[in-house]
Amino acid sequence: MVRKTDVQIVKELRGGKGEVEIHHIVSKEELNGHGNMYAMVRLKPGCSIGYHQHIGNTEPYFILEGQGTFVDNDMSRTEVGPGDVCYIEVGQSHALENNSNQDLVFMALIYNE
């Protein structure tokens, strides 16, 4: 089967700023109970995903384009760019901010513990 991604625009995701453009690659149902999301995500300049916790699941980010700031579980802030992997362990919290003047694009996979 071949199809287009399902694009969703979410305002203030997890308490963040602005809008997040989520290109769902497979649906939650297509993950067959193994997870909630596999998507390419685009954060426009000045937008963010708010600090939130993962309970019962984990979520790695793989940065494809742009620059951003990853806020880790201990509230440390790390600048990220293409090729960086941000890994959130089960039970940990995180956020991601785009404080640059270009889009921040990354892959996100939320899968179960």
Rosetta silent file (secondary structure, phi, psi, omega in degrees, C-alpha in Angstrom):
SEQUENCE: MVRKTDVQIVKELRGGKGEVEIHHIVSKEELNGHGNMYAMVRLKPGCSIGYHQHIGNTEPYFILEGQGTFVDNDMSRTEVGPGDVCYIEVGQSHALENNSNQDLVFMALIYNE
SCORE:     score description
SCORE:     0.000 S_00000001
   1 L     0.000  141.212  174.871    0.000    0.000    0.000 S_00000001
   2 L  -128.594  135.345  177.632    1.165    3.529   -0.758 S_00000001
   3 L  -153.771  172.781  176.408   -0.490    6.652    0.628 S_00000001
   4 L   -86.292  161.389  175.142    0.273   10.191    1.737 S_00000001
   5 L   -71.979  156.906  174.220    1.000   11.133    5.340 S_00000001
   6 E   -93.408  113.943 -176.321   -1.788   12.444    7.546 S_00000001
   7 E   -96.202  129.797 -179.375   -0.826   16.041    8.409 S_00000001
   8 E  -125.968  134.796  174.678   -2.035   17.492   11.694 S_00000001
   9 E  -106.517  122.455 -178.378   -1.498   21.049   12.973 S_00000001
  10 E  -118.802  126.989  177.269   -1.474   21.250   16.784 S_00000001
  11 E   -88.429  136.573  174.521   -1.478   24.551   18.660 S_00000001
  12 L    50.287   51.034 -178.392    0.533   24.860   21.882 S_00000001
  13 H   -59.123  124.494  179.773    1.474   21.161   21.969 S_00000001
  14 H    55.108   31.281  179.162    2.079   20.039   25.562 S_00000001
  15 H    85.397    9.472 -179.933    1.939   23.686   26.647 S_00000001
  16 L   -77.419 -174.653 -178.595    4.491   24.829   24.068 S_00000001
  17 L  -100.522  144.850  172.794    4.447   27.947   21.910 S_00000001
  18 L    69.244 -153.581 -176.819    2.903   28.328   18.456 S_00000001
  19 E  -112.573  148.295  176.103    1.950   25.513   16.124 S_00000001
  20 E  -118.751  130.585  178.887    3.489   22.120   15.486 S_00000001
  21 E  -100.884  115.858 -176.748    3.044   20.434   12.103 S_00000001
  22 E  -112.212  120.871  177.330    2.926   16.652   12.507 S_00000001
  23 E  -101.960   95.017 -178.547    3.173   14.384    9.453 S_00000001
  24 E   -69.961  119.130 -178.270    1.928   11.015   10.733 S_00000001
  25 E   -82.634  -44.951  170.864    3.726    8.311    8.775 S_00000001
  26 E  -129.868  153.303  179.974    1.758    5.447   10.285 S_00000001
  27 L   -81.316  166.629  175.592   -1.323    5.621   12.481 S_00000001
  28 L   -57.444  -40.445  179.753   -1.530    4.445   16.069 S_00000001
  29 H   -64.075  -37.633 -179.744   -3.566    1.479   14.799 S_00000001
  30 H   -71.426  -16.188  175.283   -0.854    0.599   12.255 S_00000001
  31 H   -80.949   -1.649  171.216    1.676    0.431   15.104 S_00000001
  32 L    53.037   42.998  176.780   -0.291   -2.640   16.292 S_00000001
  33 L    80.718    1.334 -177.850   -0.266   -1.802   19.985 S_00000001
  34 L   -90.543  -13.016 -178.093    3.495   -1.172   20.074 S_00000001
  35 E  -174.616 -174.787 -176.021    3.298    2.611   20.229 S_00000001
  36 E  -113.418  -26.829 -173.055    1.390    5.822   19.665 S_00000001
  37 E  -158.712  139.392  167.419    3.189    7.770   16.954 S_00000001
  38 E  -136.033  114.653 -170.738    5.744    7.640   14.166 S_00000001
  39 E  -154.009  157.843  166.141    5.965   11.021   12.472 S_00000001
  40 E   -96.954  132.758 -174.941    8.000   13.750   10.874 S_00000001
  41 E  -121.193  139.155  178.772    7.527   16.925   12.889 S_00000001
  42 E  -122.628  122.399  173.621    8.101   20.539   11.821 S_00000001
  43 E  -107.941  118.611  176.305    8.556   23.369   14.316 S_00000001
  44 L   -71.471  163.338  177.504    8.461   26.830   12.739 S_00000001
  45 L   -54.172  135.447  179.551   10.734   29.549   14.171 S_00000001
  46 L    83.250   -2.131 -178.688    9.665   30.566   17.687 S_00000001
  47 L   -98.425  161.463 -178.511    7.580   27.421   18.230 S_00000001
  48 E  -154.537  163.239  168.256    8.112   24.675   20.805 S_00000001
  49 E  -106.865  123.542 -174.714    6.839   21.437   22.303 S_00000001
  50 E   -67.292  160.498 -179.823    6.272   22.003   26.016 S_00000001
  51 E   -64.222  123.922 -178.191    7.987   20.116   28.833 S_00000001
  52 E  -150.432  160.601 -175.890    6.117   16.843   29.417 S_00000001
  53 E  -104.557  147.593  175.119    6.632   13.378   30.900 S_00000001
  54 L  -107.039  112.316  178.763    6.523    9.965   29.202 S_00000001
  55 L  -111.360  120.866  179.081    4.843    7.330   31.350 S_00000001
  56 L    81.068    0.913  177.171    4.780    3.780   29.955 S_00000001
  57 E  -151.085  174.528 -179.755    6.486    4.833   26.727 S_00000001
  58 E  -137.522  165.785 -176.320    9.592    6.468   25.323 S_00000001
  59 E  -152.121  106.506  170.846   10.334    8.831   22.439 S_00000001
  60 E   -87.057  147.513  170.870   13.523    9.378   20.484 S_00000001
  61 E  -112.505  141.394  171.975   13.875   12.397   18.184 S_00000001
  62 E  -122.264  113.813 -175.408   16.181   12.347   15.148 S_00000001
  63 E   -77.713  125.887 -179.746   16.940   15.866   13.924 S_00000001
  64 E  -100.016  -44.112 -175.615   16.819   16.204   10.131 S_00000001
  65 E  -144.634  150.531  172.821   17.002   19.966    9.502 S_00000001
  66 L    86.996 -174.195 -179.210   17.481   23.179   11.447 S_00000001
  67 L  -130.558  147.881  179.255   18.691   24.003   14.922 S_00000001
  68 E  -156.383 -178.260  176.763   16.904   23.813   18.257 S_00000001
  69 E  -121.715  119.533  176.815   17.229   23.483   21.998 S_00000001
  70 E   -92.639  126.789  176.679   16.467   20.152   23.655 S_00000001
  71 E  -102.474  114.891 -174.220   15.399   20.427   27.304 S_00000001
  72 L   -86.281  176.318 -177.603   16.291   17.163   29.053 S_00000001
  73 L   -54.967  -35.680 -179.015   14.778   15.464   32.095 S_00000001
  74 L   -88.621   11.322 -179.597   17.143   17.319   34.473 S_00000001
  75 L    72.385    8.211  174.247   16.181   20.642   32.780 S_00000001
  76 L   -69.296  150.689 -176.824   19.609   20.889   31.121 S_00000001
  77 E  -117.235  127.749 -178.243   19.507   22.594   27.729 S_00000001
  78 E  -128.778  130.656  175.774   21.463   21.278   24.728 S_00000001
  79 E   -72.680  134.008 -178.693   21.687   22.797   21.261 S_00000001
  80 E  -127.364  154.611  178.973   20.758   20.204   18.607 S_00000001
  81 L  -153.889 -172.841 -175.864   21.024   20.025   14.824 S_00000001
  82 L   -51.203  132.376  179.670   20.994   17.584   11.899 S_00000001
  83 L    92.365  -12.136  179.153   22.147   14.080   12.838 S_00000001
  84 L   -79.099  144.530  175.684   21.534   14.516   16.587 S_00000001
  85 E  -115.287  124.790  175.670   19.428   11.957   18.473 S_00000001
  86 E  -106.491  118.598 -175.792   17.477   13.079   21.540 S_00000001
  87 E  -114.968  129.998 -179.555   16.454   10.069   23.611 S_00000001
  88 E  -114.174  120.815  179.703   13.889   10.182   26.389 S_00000001
  89 L   -79.714  159.730  177.845   13.754    7.200   28.721 S_00000001
  90 L   -54.543  130.892  178.522   10.517    5.795   30.132 S_00000001
  91 L    90.101  -11.937 -178.795    9.307    8.042   32.959 S_00000001
  92 L   -88.232  166.850  178.970   11.453   11.010   31.925 S_00000001
  93 E  -117.827  161.171  179.404   10.365   14.456   30.768 S_00000001
  94 E  -166.649  169.347  173.193   11.584   16.689   27.951 S_00000001
  95 E  -149.716  167.010  176.848   10.815   19.651   25.672 S_00000001
  96 E  -143.503  132.337 -176.772   12.068   20.978   22.338 S_00000001
  97 E  -124.679  143.440  172.697   12.327   24.616   21.269 S_00000001
  98 L  -113.178   98.511  178.916   13.025   26.287   17.945 S_00000001
  99 L  -101.680   15.241 -178.340   14.624   29.635   18.732 S_00000001
 100 L   -95.744 -175.497  178.335   16.230   29.913   15.274 S_00000001
 101 L  -105.172   15.846  176.759   15.065   31.677   12.120 S_00000001
 102 L  -133.792  162.511  179.362   14.535   28.449   10.143 S_00000001
 103 L   -63.384  147.394  172.679   12.265   25.417   10.492 S_00000001
 104 E  -110.215  119.193 -175.803   13.328   22.598   12.814 S_00000001
 105 E  -120.833  132.921 -178.554   12.402   19.210   11.297 S_00000001
 106 E  -151.455  160.890  173.271   12.775   15.879   13.069 S_00000001
 107 E   -94.727  141.482  178.135   11.494   12.315   13.219 S_00000001
 108 E  -133.763  134.237  177.144    9.652   11.231   16.359 S_00000001
 109 E  -130.272  118.049  175.073    8.686    7.726   17.423 S_00000001
 110 E  -103.358  114.154  179.705    6.616    7.120   20.559 S_00000001
 111 E  -129.536  156.272 -172.288    6.739    3.429   21.449 S_00000001
 112 E   -74.203  154.416  178.410    5.665    1.433   24.480 S_00000001
 113 L   -57.812    0.000    0.000    7.826    0.307   27.359 S_00000001
